[in-house]
Amino acid sequence: MENFYSILECKQEDPLEVLKTNYQQLVLKYHPDKYSSDLTDSERNEKLNIYIAIDKAWKVLSDPEKRSEFDAKWTERNLAQEFPIHDTLTLDDFEEQEDFLVYPCRCGGDYILTETDIEFQVDVVCCESCTLAVKVLYTNKD
């Protein structure tokens, strides 16, 4: 899970105006139209990936509802780092159920991934019943 605040070079407590200013400065710096012609393909791809991450971070943090959801998931993720990692999984390991994905824990509980978790690429998911956690690996389709 990427820290969108770090991508926009700001802090979680910064107001929207600060995020917007940083976003605008970073977009000007990394926009594909600003690349010099002497960059290698590798350098272009690296800058493009940074630009895409900046855009994604802004789309989430500029929306009050999504920002609130991200803040909650980021806090949960940081707290989950204290839990033992039981297994490493991919999205294919989870079973689809209604609006979320589920993977059974050895305690009888479940690891649950919601659509928001997947959008934010939450990488540590705690069991709903015990203190175990799993690491989720996402394949980037860029």
C-alpha positions in Angstrom: 0.0 0.0 0.0 1.5 3.3 -1.1 1.4 6.3 1.2 -0.4 8.9 -0.9 0.7 11.7 1.4 4.3 10.8 0.8 3.8 10.7 -2.9 2.4 14.3 -2.8 5.3 15.3 -0.4 2.9 16.4 2.4 1.6 15.2 5.8 -1.6 13.6 6.7 -2.7 16.6 8.7 -2.1 19.1 5.8 -5.2 20.9 4.5 -6.4 20.3 1.0 -4.8 23.6 -0.2 -1.3 22.3 0.6 -2.0 19.0 -1.1 -3.3 20.8 -4.2 -0.2 23.1 -4.3 2.1 20.1 -4.0 0.1 18.2 -6.6 0.3 21.0 -9.1 4.1 21.4 -8.6 4.7 17.7 -9.0 2.5 17.4 -12.1 4.5 20.2 -13.7 7.7 18.4 -12.8 6.7 14.9 -14.0 4.2 15.5 -16.8 5.1 13.5 -19.9 5.1 16.7 -22.0 8.0 18.0 -19.9 10.4 15.1 -20.6 13.6 16.1 -22.4 14.4 14.2 -25.6 17.7 12.9 -24.2 16.0 10.6 -21.7 16.3 6.8 -22.1 13.2 4.7 -22.3 13.9 3.4 -18.8 14.1 7.0 -17.5 10.9 7.9 -19.3 9.0 4.9 -17.9 10.3 5.8 -14.4 9.1 9.4 -14.6 5.8 8.2 -16.1 5.2 5.8 -13.2 5.9 8.7 -10.8 3.4 10.9 -12.7 0.8 8.1 -12.6 1.3 7.6 -8.8 1.0 11.4 -8.3 -2.3 11.5 -10.2 -3.7 8.5 -8.3 -2.8 10.0 -5.0 -4.4 13.3 -5.9 -7.6 11.6 -7.1 -8.0 9.8 -3.7 -6.8 12.6 -1.4 -8.8 15.4 -3.1 -12.1 13.6 -2.5 -13.1 14.0 1.2 -14.8 10.7 1.4 -12.0 8.7 -0.3 -9.4 10.6 1.8 -11.2 9.6 5.0 -11.3 6.0 3.8 -7.6 6.1 2.9 -6.7 7.6 6.3 -8.6 4.8 8.1 -6.9 2.1 5.9 -3.5 3.6 6.3 -3.8 3.8 10.1 -5.1 0.2 10.1 -2.2 -0.9 8.0 0.4 0.7 10.2 -1.2 -0.9 13.3 -1.3 -4.3 11.5 2.5 -4.2 11.1 2.6 -5.3 14.8 0.7 -8.5 14.0 2.4 -11.7 12.9 2.2 -12.4 9.2 0.7 -15.9 8.8 0.9 -16.2 5.0 1.5 -14.3 1.7 -1.4 -14.4 -0.7 -2.4 -13.0 -4.1 -5.9 -11.8 -5.1 -6.4 -15.2 -6.8 -6.1 -17.0 -3.5 -9.2 -15.2 -2.2 -12.8 -16.3 -2.9 -15.4 -13.9 -4.2 -18.4 -13.2 -2.0 -20.9 -10.5 -2.8 -18.9 -7.2 -2.6 -15.7 -8.5 -1.1 -13.0 -11.2 -1.2 -12.5 -13.7 1.6 -9.7 -16.1 2.6 -10.1 -18.4 5.6 -7.8 -18.1 8.6 -6.6 -21.1 10.5 -8.6 -19.9 13.6 -11.9 -20.3 11.7 -12.2 -16.5 11.0 -11.7 -14.8 7.7 -9.4 -12.3 6.0 -11.6 -9.9 4.2 -10.7 -7.5 1.3 -13.2 -4.9 0.2 -13.3 -3.0 -3.1 -11.7 0.0 -1.3 -8.9 -2.3 0.1 -8.2 -3.4 -3.4 -8.3 0.1 -4.8 -5.8 1.3 -2.2 -3.8 -2.0 -2.5 -4.0 -2.7 1.2 -1.1 -5.1 1.6 -1.6 -6.3 5.2 -5.0 -7.7 6.2 -5.8 -8.8 9.7 -8.1 -11.8 10.5 -11.5 -10.6 11.7 -11.3 -13.1 14.7 -7.6 -13.4 15.8 -4.3 -11.5 15.7 -2.9 -13.2 12.6 -2.4 -11.2 9.4 -1.6 -12.0 5.8 0.4 -10.0 3.3 -1.4 -9.5 0.0 0.7 -9.2 -3.2 -0.8 -7.2 -6.1 0.3 -7.7 -9.7 0.7 -4.3 -11.4 -0.8 -4.3 -14.8 0.9 -1.1 -16.0 
